[in-house]
């Protein structure tokens, strides 16, 4: 049976359930994921030869990682050719591109150091999101925006201000808002003597960063929390309570990373509460295994539940959806493709759910019928609709994308020493 014939048969079944399949496909086509550049080079960046630090680790040594901006851009192109739809790229400040022997420290980076990224994005019609890099730097050895040394803290404040200017440059050049996400690794390995002081300094630092003039319709600043990290097991300054309260008080976005909470917490359960108090918010969708290990995104229950919350609450236009994982134990191109396609699959699964009908069953306390229909829906021919979406977007269906990655590994990645 052809892809189209399988789709038509699946469409008939879903529409019998009250689902508008054509509308689902149309909606999915409009969702742009923010593709994190750091999967391609193990979070190394181009501004330093220092080893990763600040609780950042990439495990594995699969051959072929990107070593230059040109190689990373080539890898991103390959991934985007295998993922349906139009997406965005997400850069860290450490991916500045310096030429002719020029170099600038992180407090002095400028828009010109990202011009090649803008040229790249313009040619492909992509937006760019951005992140200050508060790790892997000599002045980040202890703390950054919470540092008790005013000189070091000022350095990192100035880095944040520089990133605000660069984010506005991206937005102006590309004609689409830039999400500027702030995350810092500041915290303590053991029980702190003072929890308030570092958070007071963090608040003051963020106040100073936000004082940098910028168009708030173009630069969407978000603040990301974390419950703990390597060497930060007992305390992080940027807890969920701190970042959410600060974001609400300043009219910026909270960013929820589903690897950054206690193992018994799930981001899917937090989204509805965020929607009641914020007009817009951001996500880093990842897969933590026992800790914030940023594994490649799978089509697992939590990923589907996050997508369900976005779709059933009409929040797709309120969420900036970014991915954040890095795995050097497998082919990096494949890791990207698997993760991005799985996020899209989760969204499509949610769009093919009769959410209004299920809500009515819950409100009328028809719990038996609700459970029965939820379970039956799981075996509906979702894959046929996904295959059709890939086909009409000129990307490979099912596992047919894998030979393209294998050929790219043989022809390109294997030649990188």
LINKAJO-V50301 format. One record per residue. N is the residue number from 1. OMEGA is omega in radians with two decimals (999 if undefined). Layout:
n->N omega->OMEGA
n->N omega->OMEGA
//
This chain:
n->1 omega->-3.13
n->2 omega->3.09
n->3 omega->-3.12
n->4 omega->-3.13
n->5 omega->3.10
n->6 omega->3.12
n->7 omega->-3.11
n->8 omega->3.11
n->9 omega->3.11
n->10 omega->-3.14
n->11 omega->3.14
n->12 omega->3.12
n->13 omega->-3.12
n->14 omega->-3.13
n->15 omega->3.01
n->16 omega->3.10
n->17 omega->3.14
n->18 omega->-3.11
n->19 omega->3.06
n->20 omega->-3.02
n->21 omega->3.13
n->22 omega->3.11
n->23 omega->3.11
n->24 omega->3.13
n->25 omega->3.11
n->26 omega->3.13
n->27 omega->-3.13
n->28 omega->-3.13
n->29 omega->-3.11
n->30 omega->-3.10
n->31 omega->3.10
n->32 omega->3.05
n->33 omega->3.08
n->34 omega->-3.05
n->35 omega->-3.06
n->36 omega->-3.05
n->37 omega->-2.96
n->38 omega->3.00
n->39 omega->-3.00
n->40 omega->-3.09
n->41 omega->3.10
n->42 omega->3.05
n->43 omega->-3.06
n->44 omega->-3.08
n->45 omega->-3.04
n->46 omega->-3.05
n->47 omega->-3.06
n->48 omega->3.04
n->49 omega->-3.11
n->50 omega->3.05
n->51 omega->3.10
n->52 omega->3.07
n->53 omega->-3.13
n->54 omega->3.12
n->55 omega->3.13
n->56 omega->3.07
n->57 omega->2.99
n->58 omega->-3.10
n->59 omega->-3.13
n->60 omega->-3.12
n->61 omega->3.12
n->62 omega->-3.08
n->63 omega->2.96
n->64 omega->-3.12
n->65 omega->3.13
n->66 omega->-3.12
n->67 omega->-3.09
n->68 omega->3.07
n->69 omega->-3.11
n->70 omega->3.12
n->71 omega->3.13
n->72 omega->3.11
n->73 omega->3.10
n->74 omega->3.13
n->75 omega->3.12
n->76 omega->3.09
n->77 omega->-3.12
n->78 omega->3.14
n->79 omega->-3.08
n->80 omega->3.09
n->81 omega->-3.08
n->82 omega->-3.13
n->83 omega->-3.11
n->84 omega->3.07
n->85 omega->3.13
n->86 omega->-3.01
n->87 omega->-3.12
n->88 omega->2.99
n->89 omega->-3.07
n->90 omega->-3.07
n->91 omega->2.90
n->92 omega->3.14
n->93 omega->-3.14
n->94 omega->3.11
n->95 omega->3.01
n->96 omega->-3.13
n->97 omega->-3.13
n->98 omega->-3.11
n->99 omega->3.06
n->100 omega->3.07
n->101 omega->-3.13
n->102 omega->3.04
n->103 omega->3.07
n->104 omega->3.07
n->105 omega->-2.96
n->106 omega->3.09
n->107 omega->-3.05
n->108 omega->3.11
n->109 omega->-3.05
n->110 omega->3.08
n->111 omega->-3.10
n->112 omega->3.14
n->113 omega->3.12
n->114 omega->-3.11
n->115 omega->-3.14
n->116 omega->3.08
n->117 omega->3.11
n->118 omega->3.11
n->119 omega->3.12
n->120 omega->-3.11
n->121 omega->3.13
n->122 omega->-3.11
n->123 omega->-3.04
n->124 omega->3.13
n->125 omega->-3.10
n->126 omega->2.94
n->127 omega->3.11
n->128 omega->2.93
n->129 omega->-2.90
n->130 omega->3.14
n->131 omega->2.91
n->132 omega->-3.11
n->133 omega->-3.11
n->134 omega->3.11
n->135 omega->3.11
n->136 omega->3.13
n->137 omega->-3.13
n->138 omega->-3.11
n->139 omega->3.06
n->140 omega->-3.07
n->141 omega->3.14
n->142 omega->-3.12
n->143 omega->3.09
n->144 omega->-3.09
n->145 omega->3.07
n->146 omega->-3.00
n->147 omega->3.10
n->148 omega->3.07
n->149 omega->-3.06
n->150 omega->-3.11
n->151 omega->3.14
n->152 omega->3.13
n->153 omega->3.12
n->154 omega->3.08
n->155 omega->-3.09
n->156 omega->3.01
n->157 omega->3.13
n->158 omega->3.03
n->159 omega->3.11
n->160 omega->3.12
n->161 omega->3.11
n->162 omega->-3.14
n->163 omega->3.05
n->164 omega->-3.14
n->165 omega->3.14
n->166 omega->3.11
n->167 omega->3.12
n->168 omega->3.06
n->169 omega->3.09
n->170 omega->-3.08
n->171 omega->-3.13
n->172 omega->-3.08
n->173 omega->-3.00
n->174 omega->3.07
n->175 omega->3.11
n->176 omega->-3.12
n->177 omega->3.12
n->178 omega->3.03
n->179 omega->3.10
n->180 omega->-3.04
n->181 omega->3.14
n->182 omega->2.98
n->183 omega->3.10
n->184 omega->-3.12
n->185 omega->-3.02
n->186 omega->3.10
n->187 omega->-3.06
n->188 omega->3.12
n->189 omega->-3.07
n->190 omega->-3.02
n->191 omega->-3.09
n->192 omega->3.00
n->193 omega->-3.09
n->194 omega->3.08
n->195 omega->-3.04
n->196 omega->-3.05
n->197 omega->3.13
n->198 omega->-3.14
n->199 omega->3.06
n->200 omega->3.11
n->201 omega->3.09
n->202 omega->3.11
n->203 omega->3.14
n->204 omega->3.13
n->205 omega->3.13
n->206 omega->3.08
n->207 omega->-3.13
n->208 omega->3.11
n->209 omega->-3.12
n->210 omega->3.09
n->211 omega->3.07
n->212 omega->-3.09
n->213 omega->3.09
n->214 omega->3.10
n->215 omega->-3.06
n->216 omega->3.07
n->217 omega->-3.13
n->218 omega->3.14
n->219 omega->3.14
n->220 omega->-3.10
n->221 omega->3.06
n->222 omega->-3.12
n->223 omega->-3.02
n->224 omega->-3.12
n->225 omega->3.01
n->226 omega->-3.10
n->227 omega->3.09
n->228 omega->3.08
n->229 omega->3.10
n->230 omega->-3.08
n->231 omega->-3.13
n->232 omega->-2.96
n->233 omega->-3.02
n->234 omega->-3.00
n->235 omega->2.89
n->236 omega->3.12
n->237 omega->-3.09
n->238 omega->3.10
n->239 omega->3.12
n->240 omega->-3.13
n->241 omega->-3.13
n->242 omega->-3.02
n->243 omega->-3.13
n->244 omega->3.11
n->245 omega->3.13
n->246 omega->3.14
n->247 omega->-3.14
n->248 omega->-3.09
n->249 omega->-3.06
n->250 omega->3.14
n->251 omega->3.05
n->252 omega->-3.03
n->253 omega->2.90
n->254 omega->3.04
n->255 omega->-3.14
n->256 omega->3.06
n->257 omega->-3.01
n->258 omega->2.93
n->259 omega->-2.98
n->260 omega->-3.13
n->261 omega->3.08
n->262 omega->-3.10
n->263 omega->3.12
n->264 omega->3.10
n->265 omega->3.06
n->266 omega->-3.13
n->267 omega->-3.12
n->268 omega->-3.14
n->269 omega->-3.09
n->270 omega->-2.99
n->271 omega->-3.11
n->272 omega->3.12
n->273 omega->3.10
n->274 omega->-3.10
n->275 omega->-3.14
n->276 omega->-3.03
n->277 omega->-3.12
n->278 omega->3.07
n->279 omega->-3.09
n->280 omega->3.10
n->281 omega->-3.09
n->282 omega->3.14
n->283 omega->2.81
n->284 omega->-3.11
n->285 omega->-3.06
n->286 omega->3.09
n->287 omega->3.08
n->288 omega->3.07
n->289 omega->-3.11
n->290 omega->3.03
n->291 omega->-3.08
n->292 omega->-3.02
n->293 omega->3.02
n->294 omega->3.07
n->295 omega->3.12
n->296 omega->-3.08
n->297 omega->3.04
n->298 omega->3.09
n->299 omega->-3.07
n->300 omega->-3.04
n->301 omega->-3.08
n->302 omega->3.09
n->303 omega->3.11
n->304 omega->-3.13
n->305 omega->3.04
n->306 omega->3.13
n->307 omega->3.14
n->308 omega->3.14
n->309 omega->3.12
n->310 omega->-3.06
n->311 omega->-3.04
n->312 omega->3.12
n->313 omega->3.13
n->314 omega->-3.02
n->315 omega->-3.12
n->316 omega->3.12
n->317 omega->3.12
n->318 omega->-3.05
n->319 omega->2.97
n->320 omega->-3.00
n->321 omega->3.06
n->322 omega->3.06
n->323 omega->-3.10
n->324 omega->3.04
n->325 omega->3.09
n->326 omega->-3.09
n->327 omega->3.12
n->328 omega->3.14
n->329 omega->3.11
n->330 omega->3.09
n->331 omega->-3.03
n->332 omega->3.10
n->333 omega->3.12
n->334 omega->3.13
n->335 omega->3.10
n->336 omega->-3.07
n->337 omega->3.14
n->338 omega->-3.10
n->339 omega->-3.10
n->340 omega->3.13
n->341 omega->3.11
n->342 omega->3.07
n->343 omega->3.10
n->344 omega->3.10
n->345 omega->3.13
n->346 omega->3.12
n->347 omega->3.12
n->348 omega->3.10
n->349 omega->3.13
n->350 omega->3.14
n->351 omega->3.12
n->352 omega->3.11
n->353 omega->3.10
n->354 omega->-2.99
n->355 omega->-3.14
n->356 omega->3.13
n->357 omega->-3.13
n->358 omega->3.10
n->359 omega->3.12
n->360 omega->3.10
n->361 omega->3.10
n->362 omega->-3.10
n->363 omega->3.12
n->364 omega->3.04
n->365 omega->3.05
n->366 omega->-2.97
n->367 omega->3.09
n->368 omega->3.14
n->369 omega->3.13
n->370 omega->-3.13
n->371 omega->-3.12
n->372 omega->-3.11
n->373 omega->3.08
n->374 omega->-3.12
n->375 omega->3.13
n->376 omega->-3.12
n->377 omega->-3.08
n->378 omega->-3.14
n->379 omega->3.02
n->380 omega->-3.01
n->381 omega->3.11
n->382 omega->-3.08
n->383 omega->3.14
n->384 omega->3.11
n->385 omega->3.11
n->386 omega->3.13
n->387 omega->-3.14
n->388 omega->3.10
n->389 omega->3.11
n->390 omega->-3.08
n->391 omega->-3.12
n->392 omega->3.05
n->393 omega->3.03
n->394 omega->3.04
n->395 omega->-3.06
n->396 omega->3.08
n->397 omega->3.09
n->398 omega->-3.07
n->399 omega->-3.10
n->400 omega->3.07
n->401 omega->-3.01
n->402 omega->3.10
n->403 omega->3.09
n->404 omega->3.11
n->405 omega->3.13
n->406 omega->3.09
n->407 omega->3.12
n->408 omega->3.10
n->409 omega->-3.11
n->410 omega->-3.02
n->411 omega->-3.01
n->412 omega->-3.02
n->413 omega->-3.08
n->414 omega->-3.13
n->415 omega->3.10
n->416 omega->-3.11
n->417 omega->999
//
